[in-house]
Amino acid sequence: MVVSNALHDLSAQELIAAYREGRLSPVEVTQSVLDHIERWEPRLQATWLLRPEAALEQARASEARWRRGEPLGPLDGVPTTIKENIATRGDPMPAGTAAVELRPAEADAPPAARLKEAGAVIVSKTTMPDYGMLSSGLSSFHKLARNPWDLSKTPGGSSAGAGAAAAAGYGPLHIGTDIGGSLRLPAGWCGIFTLKPSLGRIPIDPPYMGRAAGPMTRTVGDAALMMQTLAQPDARDSMSLPAQEIAWASFDVGIDHLRGLRIGLLLDAGCGLAVEPEIKAAVEHAARLFERAGAIVEPMQPFMSQAMLDGMDHLWRTRSLVDMNALKPEQRARVLPYIREWAESASGFSGEHVFRAFSQFHTTRVATVAACAKYHYVISPTAPNAPAAAELPSPTNDPLRPLEHIGFTVPYNMSEQPASSINCGYTTSGLPIGLQIAGHRFDDLGVLQVSRAFELIRDPQRPWPQPPRD
């Protein structure tokens, strides 16, 4: 474990314990985070609506509550960021694109509401690409977000700013969204932890097929702490799960929890980009660590196909074309050219083609559930490739082959299964490599428990990246 004495590097669990004992104040912690952001942000460009005075005002209110012994909830006083497509009352929501007319949101979306109710200090919103449809930090509205491990590389996306912020130490807690890998890809490429929960576990507004919000943190424990707050019911999400008492605090059940678990090892997504050798080696090493801990690891055959991936891609192109056609010409011209070309490529699709494309969502769901049925959990690379250049919209840089890197992540959006990403190694150039751990639908706590066990048995982690010195 990498240890740091800097306040901005402390976990949420450590901060809450220190607040409770009176050893630290939310004000001094928030100021440390803000100072750290000031050093990083000119290079990283992960934030939007960064408001230091508003954050300090929240921190002072939290400090007063802790002094009275009346914290609002389990996150009171902990610095937190929120992805900009999660509405916060009074703030515009550009969705990463310059084409959107900026209007203040009338209400907090469910994840933002839960965080505020728990007393979290909202330091900033975080950036994303146009409409969240890129695995990069490239946006026609925001500045280009970069990867703190290597500023020439992308942090991934679409939760680009959140992934970069977590790795860079912009406080311990961050929240993003995921419809095909948008939590897990930046988590994998930035070396942090995330959980894409079962669909509906964290209520979100607006809900959409496959769309989930989730915590992005440096540790499994902090993600479990966030789940206590985020997994609360909200009637605005028509696909939310019934309220359920889940013992999120029992995420740490030790390494012996792995003994006897049947774990599938998936090294070929069956579609998209081939897995790079360094990534395959790191995931195979992770599998051996599971075996040494007593798990039964079995190789899996791919269950995705290129037809499934292409079908989902073509339906999303069609949806985006409909959105583009609703824009005024001057608005449409502001959309990132890559996104425009991608969407406009659907203009010749027939009704039958779109129907067949849509059917691949369910085909993917059925295939994923069937493939996972004989295992307790499935491990795989989070992404087949290391992070691309920061300026590229996608690893292929081809709007007609835009999703070739999501073959391992997208099936679990469609099957509604929980899946995490946790760091399992580094490339020879020092970039993180993500391991995906997927469980059965509703087994969110189980995925956290296995992720925590892996956190305990994985190789020592490298120090977190520090701001460049001018």
C-alpha positions as CSV (number, residue, x, y, z in Angstrom):
1,M,0.0,0.0,0.0
2,V,1.2,3.5,-0.9
3,V,1.1,5.7,2.2
4,S,0.9,9.5,2.1
5,N,0.6,12.1,4.9
6,A,-0.9,14.7,2.6
7,L,-4.5,15.5,3.6
8,H,-5.7,15.4,0.0
9,D,-4.4,11.8,-0.2
10,L,-6.3,10.5,2.8
11,S,-9.2,8.1,2.1
12,A,-12.8,9.0,3.0
13,Q,-12.6,6.3,5.7
14,E,-9.6,7.9,7.3
15,L,-11.1,11.4,7.1
16,I,-14.4,10.3,8.8
17,A,-12.4,8.7,11.6
18,A,-10.3,11.8,12.0
19,Y,-13.3,14.1,12.0
20,R,-15.0,11.9,14.6
21,E,-12.0,12.1,16.9
22,G,-11.4,15.8,16.3
23,R,-8.0,15.3,14.8
24,L,-8.9,17.0,11.5
25,S,-11.3,19.6,10.3
26,P,-13.2,19.4,7.0
27,V,-12.0,23.0,6.4
28,E,-8.3,22.2,6.5
29,V,-8.9,19.0,4.4
30,T,-10.9,20.9,1.8
31,Q,-8.3,23.6,1.6
32,S,-5.6,21.0,1.1
33,V,-7.6,19.5,-1.8
34,L,-8.2,22.9,-3.4
35,D,-4.5,23.7,-3.1
36,H,-3.6,20.4,-4.7
37,I,-6.1,21.0,-7.5
38,E,-4.6,24.4,-8.1
39,R,-1.2,22.7,-8.7
40,W,-2.6,20.0,-11.0
41,E,-5.5,21.6,-12.9
42,P,-3.6,23.8,-15.5
43,R,-2.2,20.5,-16.9
44,L,-5.0,18.0,-16.1
45,Q,-8.1,20.0,-16.9
46,A,-10.5,17.6,-15.2
47,T,-12.9,20.1,-13.5
48,W,-15.8,22.3,-14.4
49,L,-17.6,24.7,-12.1
50,L,-14.7,24.5,-9.6
51,R,-15.9,26.8,-6.8
52,P,-13.3,27.1,-4.0
53,E,-15.4,29.5,-1.9
54,A,-18.5,27.4,-2.1
55,A,-16.6,24.3,-1.2
56,L,-15.1,26.0,1.8
57,E,-18.5,27.3,2.9
58,Q,-19.8,23.7,2.8
59,A,-16.7,22.6,4.8
60,R,-17.2,25.2,7.5
61,A,-20.8,24.0,7.9
62,S,-19.6,20.5,8.2
63,E,-17.0,21.5,10.7
64,A,-19.7,23.0,12.9
65,R,-21.8,19.9,12.7
66,W,-18.9,17.7,13.7
67,R,-18.1,20.0,16.7
68,R,-21.7,19.5,17.8
69,G,-21.5,15.8,17.3
70,E,-24.2,15.9,14.7
71,P,-22.8,14.9,11.3
72,L,-25.5,14.6,8.5
73,G,-24.3,11.2,7.3
74,P,-21.4,8.9,6.5
75,L,-19.8,11.3,4.1
76,D,-20.0,14.6,6.1
77,G,-17.1,16.8,5.2
78,V,-15.5,14.6,2.7
79,P,-14.4,16.4,-0.5
80,T,-16.3,15.0,-3.5
81,T,-16.7,15.6,-7.3
82,I,-19.7,14.9,-9.5
83,K,-19.6,14.2,-13.2
84,E,-21.2,17.1,-15.1
85,N,-24.0,15.1,-16.6
86,I,-25.4,14.4,-13.1
87,A,-27.6,17.4,-12.5
88,T,-26.9,19.7,-9.6
89,R,-29.6,22.3,-8.8
90,G,-28.9,25.8,-10.3
91,D,-26.1,24.6,-12.5
92,P,-26.2,24.1,-16.3
93,M,-25.5,20.7,-17.7
94,P,-23.7,20.9,-21.1
95,A,-23.2,17.1,-21.5
96,G,-19.7,17.8,-22.8
97,T,-20.9,19.6,-25.9
98,A,-20.9,23.2,-27.1
99,A,-24.2,22.5,-28.9
100,V,-26.3,22.5,-25.8
101,E,-28.1,25.7,-24.6
102,L,-27.0,26.2,-21.0
103,R,-29.9,26.3,-18.6
104,P,-29.8,25.9,-14.8
105,A,-31.0,22.5,-13.6
106,E,-34.2,22.7,-11.5
107,A,-33.2,19.9,-9.1
108,D,-30.4,17.7,-8.0
109,A,-30.3,14.3,-9.8
110,P,-30.6,11.4,-7.3
111,P,-26.9,10.8,-6.9
112,A,-26.1,14.5,-6.3
113,A,-29.1,14.7,-3.9
114,R,-27.9,11.8,-1.8
115,L,-24.3,13.1,-1.6
116,K,-25.5,16.5,-0.4
117,E,-27.9,15.0,2.1
118,A,-24.9,13.0,3.5
119,G,-22.9,16.2,4.0
120,A,-20.3,15.6,1.3
121,V,-18.4,18.7,0.3
122,I,-19.0,19.2,-3.4
123,V,-15.7,20.6,-4.6
124,S,-16.4,20.6,-8.4
125,K,-18.1,19.0,-11.3
126,T,-15.9,16.9,-13.6
127,T,-15.6,17.0,-17.4
128,M,-16.8,14.6,-20.1
129,P,-16.7,14.3,-23.9
130,D,-19.6,15.3,-26.2
131,Y,-22.8,13.5,-25.1
132,G,-20.7,11.0,-23.2
133,M,-20.2,9.0,-26.4
134,L,-16.4,8.9,-26.3
135,S,-13.8,7.0,-24.2
136,S,-11.6,10.1,-24.0
137,G,-11.5,13.5,-22.5
138,L,-12.0,15.3,-25.9
139,S,-14.9,17.7,-25.8
140,S,-16.2,20.6,-27.9
141,F,-17.2,22.4,-24.6
142,H,-14.6,21.5,-22.0
143,K,-10.8,21.7,-22.2
144,L,-9.0,18.5,-23.1
145,A,-8.8,16.3,-20.0
146,R,-5.5,14.3,-19.6
147,N,-4.2,11.3,-17.7
148,P,-2.2,12.1,-14.6
149,W,0.1,9.1,-15.1
150,D,1.1,10.5,-18.5
151,L,-0.2,13.8,-19.7
152,S,0.2,12.9,-23.3
153,K,-2.5,10.1,-22.8
154,T,-6.2,10.1,-22.4
155,P,-7.8,9.4,-19.0
156,G,-10.5,7.5,-20.8
157,G,-14.2,8.3,-20.8
158,S,-16.8,9.3,-20.7
159,S,-16.2,9.9,-17.0
160,A,-12.9,11.4,-18.0
161,G,-12.5,14.2,-15.5
162,A,-13.7,12.0,-12.6
163,G,-11.1,9.3,-13.4
164,A,-8.3,11.8,-13.8
165,A,-9.4,13.6,-10.6
166,A,-9.4,10.4,-8.5
167,A,-5.9,9.4,-9.7
168,A,-4.6,12.9,-9.2
169,G,-5.9,13.2,-5.6
170,Y,-8.7,15.7,-6.0
171,G,-10.1,14.3,-2.8
172,P,-11.2,10.7,-2.2
173,L,-14.7,10.5,-3.6
174,H,-15.9,10.9,-7.2
175,I,-19.0,9.8,-9.1
176,G,-19.4,9.1,-12.8
177,T,-21.8,7.3,-15.1
178,D,-21.5,4.3,-17.4
179,I,-23.5,3.0,-20.4
180,G,-20.9,0.9,-22.1
181,G,-17.7,1.3,-20.0
182,S,-17.7,4.9,-19.0
183,L,-16.8,4.2,-15.4
184,R,-14.6,1.2,-15.9
185,L,-12.5,2.4,-18.8
186,P,-11.2,5.6,-17.1
187,A,-10.8,3.7,-13.9
188,G,-8.7,1.1,-15.7
189,W,-6.6,3.6,-17.5
190,C,-6.2,5.8,-14.5
191,G,-5.4,3.0,-12.0
192,I,-8.3,3.6,-9.7
193,F,-11.3,1.6,-8.5
194,T,-14.9,1.8,-9.6
195,L,-18.1,-0.2,-9.4
196,K,-20.6,-0.2,-12.1
197,P,-23.5,-1.4,-10.0
198,S,-26.5,-3.5,-11.1
199,L,-28.9,-1.5,-13.1
200,G,-31.1,0.5,-10.7
201,R,-29.0,0.0,-7.6
202,I,-28.1,3.6,-7.7
203,P,-31.1,5.6,-8.8
204,I,-30.4,8.0,-11.6
205,D,-32.3,10.6,-13.6
206,P,-32.9,10.3,-16.5
207,P,-32.7,6.5,-16.5
208,Y,-31.9,4.7,-19.7
209,M,-31.2,1.1,-20.8
210,G,-27.8,0.1,-19.5
211,R,-27.1,3.4,-17.8
212,A,-25.6,3.4,-14.3
213,A,-24.0,5.8,-11.9
214,G,-21.2,4.6,-9.7
215,P,-18.4,5.5,-7.3
216,M,-14.8,6.3,-8.6
217,T,-12.3,6.1,-5.8
218,R,-8.7,5.0,-5.0
219,T,-9.8,2.2,-2.7
220,V,-12.5,-0.4,-2.5
221,G,-13.4,0.7,1.0
222,D,-14.2,4.3,-0.1
223,A,-16.5,2.9,-2.9
224,A,-18.3,0.8,-0.4
225,L,-18.7,3.9,1.8
226,M,-20.2,5.8,-1.1
227,M,-22.6,2.9,-1.8
228,Q,-24.1,3.3,1.6
229,T,-25.3,6.8,0.5
230,L,-25.9,6.4,-3.2
231,A,-27.9,3.2,-3.1
232,Q,-30.9,4.9,-1.5
233,P,-34.3,4.8,-3.2
234,D,-35.6,7.6,-5.5
235,A,-38.9,7.5,-7.2
236,R,-37.6,9.5,-10.2
237,D,-35.8,6.4,-11.5
238,S,-38.4,4.2,-13.1
239,M,-35.8,1.3,-13.3
240,S,-34.5,1.6,-9.7
241,L,-34.4,-1.5,-7.6
242,P,-36.6,-1.9,-4.5
243,A,-35.1,-0.4,-1.3
244,Q,-32.9,-3.1,0.3
245,E,-30.8,-3.3,3.4
246,I,-27.3,-4.2,2.2
247,A,-24.4,-4.5,4.6
248,W,-22.0,-2.4,2.5
249,A,-19.7,-2.0,5.6
250,S,-19.0,-5.8,5.3
251,F,-17.1,-5.4,2.1
252,D,-13.8,-6.5,3.8
253,V,-14.2,-10.2,4.5
254,G,-10.6,-11.1,3.9
255,I,-8.7,-13.3,1.5
256,D,-10.2,-16.5,2.6
257,H,-13.4,-15.4,1.0
258,L,-11.8,-16.4,-2.3
259,R,-11.3,-20.0,-1.4
260,G,-13.5,-22.3,-3.5
261,L,-15.0,-19.5,-5.7
262,R,-15.3,-20.5,-9.3
263,I,-13.9,-17.7,-11.4
264,G,-14.1,-17.5,-15.2
265,L,-11.1,-16.0,-16.9
266,L,-12.0,-14.2,-20.2
267,L,-9.0,-13.1,-22.2
268,D,-10.8,-12.7,-25.6
269,A,-13.8,-10.4,-25.9
270,G,-14.8,-12.1,-29.2
271,C,-15.0,-8.7,-30.9
272,G,-13.1,-5.4,-31.3
273,L,-9.4,-4.8,-30.6
274,A,-7.1,-7.7,-29.7
275,V,-5.8,-7.7,-26.2
276,E,-2.3,-6.1,-26.0
277,P,0.3,-8.6,-24.7
278,E,1.2,-6.6,-21.6
279,I,-2.4,-6.4,-20.6
280,K,-3.0,-10.1,-21.2
281,A,0.1,-10.9,-19.1
282,A,-1.1,-8.7,-16.2
283,V,-4.6,-10.3,-16.1
284,E,-3.1,-13.8,-16.3
285,H,-0.9,-12.8,-13.3
286,A,-4.0,-11.7,-11.5
287,A,-5.6,-15.0,-12.2
288,R,-2.7,-16.8,-10.7
289,L,-3.0,-14.7,-7.5
290,F,-6.7,-15.7,-7.3
291,E,-5.6,-19.4,-7.7
292,R,-3.0,-19.1,-4.9
293,A,-5.7,-17.7,-2.7
294,G,-7.8,-20.8,-3.3
295,A,-10.1,-19.8,-6.1
296,I,-10.8,-22.1,-9.0
297,V,-10.0,-20.2,-12.2
298,E,-11.2,-21.6,-15.5
299,P,-10.6,-20.2,-19.0
300,M,-13.7,-19.0,-20.8
301,Q,-14.6,-18.8,-24.4
302,P,-15.7,-15.5,-25.8
303,F,-19.4,-14.9,-25.7
304,M,-19.6,-11.5,-27.5
305,S,-19.6,-11.2,-31.3
306,Q,-18.8,-8.4,-33.7
307,A,-22.4,-8.4,-34.7
308,M,-23.5,-7.7,-31.2
309,L,-21.0,-4.8,-30.8
310,D,-21.9,-3.4,-34.2
311,G,-25.6,-3.6,-33.5
312,M,-25.3,-1.6,-30.3
313,D,-23.1,0.9,-32.1
314,H,-25.6,1.3,-35.0
315,L,-28.5,1.9,-32.6
316,W,-26.6,4.5,-30.7
317,R,-25.6,6.2,-33.9
318,T,-29.3,6.3,-34.8
319,R,-30.3,7.7,-31.5
320,S,-27.6,10.4,-31.8
321,L,-28.7,11.2,-35.3
322,V,-32.2,11.9,-34.0
323,D,-30.7,14.2,-31.3
324,M,-28.5,16.0,-33.9
325,N,-31.5,16.5,-36.2
326,A,-33.3,18.2,-33.4
327,L,-30.6,20.9,-33.2
328,K,-30.5,24.1,-35.1
329,P,-27.8,24.1,-37.8
330,E,-25.6,26.5,-35.9
331,Q,-25.8,24.2,-32.8
332,R,-25.1,21.1,-34.9
333,A,-22.0,22.8,-36.2
334,R,-20.6,23.0,-32.7
335,V,-20.7,19.3,-32.0
336,L,-17.4,17.6,-32.1
337,P,-16.8,16.6,-35.8
338,Y,-16.0,13.0,-34.9
339,I,-19.4,12.7,-33.2
340,R,-21.2,14.4,-36.1
341,E,-19.6,12.0,-38.6
342,W,-20.4,9.0,-36.4
343,A,-24.1,10.0,-36.0
344,E,-24.6,11.1,-39.6
345,S,-23.4,7.7,-40.8
346,A,-26.7,6.3,-39.6
347,S,-28.7,8.5,-42.1
348,G,-28.9,5.6,-44.6
349,F,-30.0,2.9,-42.2
350,S,-33.3,1.3,-43.0
351,G,-36.0,0.6,-40.5
352,E,-35.2,-3.1,-40.7
353,H,-31.5,-2.4,-40.1
354,V,-32.2,-0.3,-37.0
355,F,-34.6,-3.0,-35.7
356,R,-32.0,-5.7,-36.1
357,A,-29.4,-3.4,-34.5
358,F,-31.7,-2.9,-31.5
359,S,-32.2,-6.6,-31.2
360,Q,-28.5,-7.1,-30.5
361,F,-28.9,-5.4,-27.0
362,H,-31.1,-8.3,-25.9
363,T,-28.9,-10.9,-27.7
364,T,-26.0,-9.5,-25.8
365,R,-27.9,-9.7,-22.5
366,V,-28.8,-13.4,-23.0
367,A,-25.3,-14.4,-24.1
368,T,-23.7,-12.6,-21.1
369,V,-26.0,-14.1,-18.5
370,A,-25.6,-17.6,-20.0
371,A,-21.8,-17.4,-20.2
372,C,-21.5,-16.2,-16.5
373,A,-24.0,-18.8,-15.1
374,K,-21.5,-21.5,-14.2
375,Y,-19.1,-19.1,-12.4
376,H,-19.4,-17.0,-9.2
377,Y,-17.4,-14.2,-10.9
378,V,-15.7,-13.5,-14.2
379,I,-12.4,-11.6,-14.5
380,S,-11.0,-10.1,-17.7
381,P,-9.1,-7.0,-18.9
382,T,-11.1,-3.9,-18.4
383,A,-9.9,-2.7,-21.8
384,P,-7.9,-4.5,-24.5
385,N,-5.5,-1.6,-24.9
386,A,-3.5,0.9,-23.0
387,P,-4.7,4.6,-23.0
388,A,-4.5,6.3,-26.4
389,A,-3.1,9.7,-27.1
390,A,-5.1,12.4,-25.3
391,E,-6.1,14.2,-28.5
392,L,-7.7,11.1,-30.0
393,P,-11.5,10.8,-29.7
394,S,-11.2,7.0,-29.6
395,P,-8.4,4.4,-29.7
396,T,-9.1,3.6,-33.4
397,N,-9.6,7.3,-34.3
398,D,-12.2,6.0,-36.7
399,P,-15.9,7.1,-36.3
400,L,-16.9,4.0,-38.2
401,R,-15.1,1.7,-35.8
402,P,-15.7,3.7,-32.6
403,L,-16.4,1.0,-30.0
404,E,-13.7,-1.5,-30.6
405,H,-12.3,-1.1,-27.1
406,I,-15.5,-1.8,-25.1
407,G,-16.0,-5.5,-25.8
408,F,-15.2,-6.5,-22.3
409,T,-17.2,-3.8,-20.5
410,V,-20.5,-3.3,-22.5
411,P,-22.0,-6.8,-22.1
412,Y,-22.5,-6.1,-18.3
413,N,-24.4,-2.9,-19.0
414,M,-26.9,-4.9,-21.1
415,S,-27.1,-7.8,-18.7
416,E,-27.5,-5.4,-15.8
417,Q,-24.7,-7.2,-13.8
418,P,-22.4,-5.4,-11.5
419,A,-18.7,-5.1,-12.6
420,S,-15.7,-3.4,-11.1
421,S,-12.4,-2.3,-12.4
422,I,-9.3,-2.4,-10.2
423,N,-5.7,-1.9,-11.0
424,C,-3.7,-5.1,-11.5
425,G,-0.4,-3.9,-12.9
426,Y,1.5,-1.5,-15.1
427,T,2.8,-1.4,-18.7
428,T,6.5,-1.0,-19.3
429,S,5.9,2.7,-19.8
430,G,4.3,2.9,-16.4
431,L,0.6,3.1,-17.3
432,P,-2.0,1.3,-15.2
433,I,-3.8,-1.8,-16.3
434,G,-7.3,-2.5,-15.2
435,L,-8.8,-5.9,-14.1
436,Q,-12.6,-6.2,-14.5
437,I,-14.4,-8.3,-11.9
438,A,-18.1,-9.1,-12.9
439,G,-20.7,-10.8,-10.7
440,H,-24.2,-11.9,-11.1
441,R,-27.1,-9.4,-11.2
442,F,-27.8,-7.9,-7.8
443,D,-24.5,-9.2,-6.3
444,D,-23.0,-5.7,-5.9
445,L,-21.7,-6.4,-2.4
446,G,-20.1,-9.7,-3.6
447,V,-18.2,-7.8,-6.3
448,L,-16.9,-5.4,-3.7
449,Q,-15.8,-8.2,-1.5
450,V,-13.9,-10.0,-4.2
451,S,-12.4,-6.7,-5.3
452,R,-11.3,-6.0,-1.8
453,A,-9.7,-9.5,-1.5
454,F,-7.8,-8.8,-4.7
455,E,-6.8,-5.4,-3.4
456,L,-5.1,-7.4,-0.5
457,I,-3.3,-9.9,-2.7
458,R,-2.2,-7.9,-5.7
459,D,1.4,-6.7,-6.1
460,P,2.5,-3.5,-4.4
461,Q,1.1,-0.4,-6.0
462,R,3.2,2.5,-7.4
463,P,2.9,6.0,-5.8
464,W,0.1,8.1,-7.2
465,P,1.3,10.6,-9.8
466,Q,2.2,14.1,-8.6
467,P,1.7,17.5,-10.3
468,P,4.5,18.3,-12.8
469,R,7.0,20.9,-11.6
470,D,7.3,23.9,-13.9
